[in-house]
């Protein structure tokens, strides 16, 4: 289940969209359909706060370009070999400004 909620400072915090998917559906796949549904209902936010399962570089770029939505959220943990050895460069060596 994917819930989209309004997070204004003052209540009420309303759920504006609900999507149900089979359990093995990756979260990142759902961002575009969620944005499409919100756009159709004229409910697209200027910022969309998501958890790390939804965040990919494609999501960040596409959401901004196609929907004018700034996606905010943490990146996934670095599981690459460079993060577990002292060789090469892992994500801690890079900063996005």
NUFILUM-462887 format. One record per residue: residue in one letter; x, y, z negated of N, C-alpha, C in turn. Coordinates in steps of 0.02 Angstrom, whole numbers, plus 32768, in hexadecimal, padded with zeros to 4 digits. Layout:
REM NUFILUM-462887
AXYZXYZXYZ;...
***
This chain:
REM NUFILUM-462887
X802A7FC68000800080008000802D803E8000;X801C806D802B804180AB8031801180E48021;X801F81097FEC7FF481407FD7801781827FE5;X7FF281B37FFE800B81F680077FE382237FD9;X800782497FB07FE682727F7E7FFE82BA7F84;X7FD182E97F797FE283307F768006833C7F34;X803E835E7F368065836A7EF9806C83B57EEB;X803683DA7EF1803884217EDF804484287E95;X805B84627E808069846D7E39802A84677E0E;X7FF3847E7E297FB5847C7E027F8884437E19;X7F6584237DEB7F3783ED7DFE7EFC84097E26;X7ED883E27E4A7EDC83997E497F1183807E7A;X7F2E83477E6B7F5D83257E977F3682EF7EBC;X7F2282FF7EF87EF682D47F1F7F1D82A47F4B;X7F0282677F527F1E82377F827EFF82497FC5;X7F2A82577FF67F13826E80387F168238806D;X7F388201805F7F3D81CB80907F4E8189806D;X7F30815380857F3F8110806C7F4A80E380A8;X7F8080BC80A87F8D808B80DD7F9D804880BC;X7F7E801480D67F8A7FD080BD7FB17FAA80F3;X7FE47F8580DD800C7F5D810B801A7F1A80EC;X802B7EE7811480427EA880F880837EB480CF;X808E7E8D809C80C77E97806F810B7E9D8092;X811A7E7480C5815D7E7A80E381677EB68111;X81367EE1811A813E7F1C8144816E7F4D8123;X81A27F60814781D37F8F812C81B47FD48123;X81C37FF480EC81A8803780DE81B980688116;X81F78065812F820E8096816181E3809581A0;X81C5805D81AF819A805781EA815A808081E3;X8146808D81A5810680AD8198810780F9819B;X81418118819C81448161819A8120818081D6;X812F8168821281108185824D80C4817C824C;X80A88140823F805F813A823C803F81658205;X8061816D81CD804781988198804681E081AF;X807C81F781CE807D823C81E780498247821E;X804082158249800D821B827D7FC78222825E;X7FB881F9822B7F7681FC820B7F6D823F81E7;X7FA0825781C57F9B829781A37F9382D081D5;X7FB682CC820D7FAF82FF82417F6882FF825D;X7F4D82C4826A7F0982BE82857ED682DF8256;X7EE182D882157EB382F481E47EC6833A81CE;X7EF8835881EF7F0F839C81DF7F2883A08197;X7F4D836D81817F66836A813C7FB283628138;X7FD5836E8170801E8367816E803C8399813D;X806883808111808983AD80E380C783CC8104;X80DF840280E9811E841F8102815983F680E8;X815183D880AE818483AB80918162836B807C;X818383338089816982F28078819E82CE804E;X818E82C3800F81BE82A37FE181B282577FE5;X81E782337FF681E281EA8000821781C77FD7;X820B81877FC7824081617FA4827081457FD7;X82A581277FC082DC81137FEC82C980DF8020;X829580B88015828080878046826780A58087;X825380E480858238810680BF826C812F80E4;X82A5813C80C582D6816C80E08307814A810F;X83078161814D833A814E817E834E818D81A3;X8385818B81C7839981C681ED836581D68223;X834781A18241831481AC827382D681CE8254;X82C481B98218828A81D781F68297822181E8;X82D2823181D182E2827781C282DD82A28201;X82FA828A823782FB82B1827582B682B48295;X8295827A829B8254827782BC821F82A08297;X821E829B825581EB82BF822E81F183098238;X822E83228239823A836A82438228837F828A;X8240835882BA8237836A830181EE83638318;X81CF832B8309818C831C83238153833982F9;X815F834182B881288355828C813683948263;X817283AF8269818783E98240818083DA81F6;X8190839C81E3818C8386819D81D383798185;X81E68399814F8227838C8130822083508101;X8242831A8111824182DF80E7827682E680B1;X826282D98073828F82E0803A828F829E8014;X82CA8287800282CE824A7FDB831582307FD8;X832082007FAD836481E47FA6837481B47FDF;X83B381B07FF083C9817F802183CF813B8000;X83D38109802783DB80C5800D842080BC7FF0;X8426808D7FC18467807E7FA3849680637FDA;X84D480737FD48506805F8006851980167FFA;X85067FEA802785147FA28021854C7F8B8050;X856A7FB98074859E7FA780A585DE7F938081;X860A7F6F80A486477F56808686747F8F806D;X86727FC8808E869C8000807B868C80198034;X864E8011801E863A80287FDC86547FFA7FA5;X86667FBC7FB5867C7F8D7F8286C77F817F83;X86EB7FA47FAF87337F9E7FB187527FE47FB0;X87927FE77FAA87B380297FAB87CD80397FF1;X87B18018802487C680248069878E8046808F;X879F807080BD876D809080E7874880C880C4;X871380DF80E386EB811680C986A480FD80BD;X868B81058080864580F58071861D8136806F;X85DD8131806085B3816E806285C681A2802F;X85EA81907FFB85FF81C37FCA863181F57FE7;X864E81E58020867E82138041865C8246806E;X861A8245807385F7827180A185C18297807C;X85B982D7808E8587830280708560832480A8;X851E832680A284F5834A80D284E1838D80B3;X84EF83C380D684DE840580BE84A3842080E2;
***
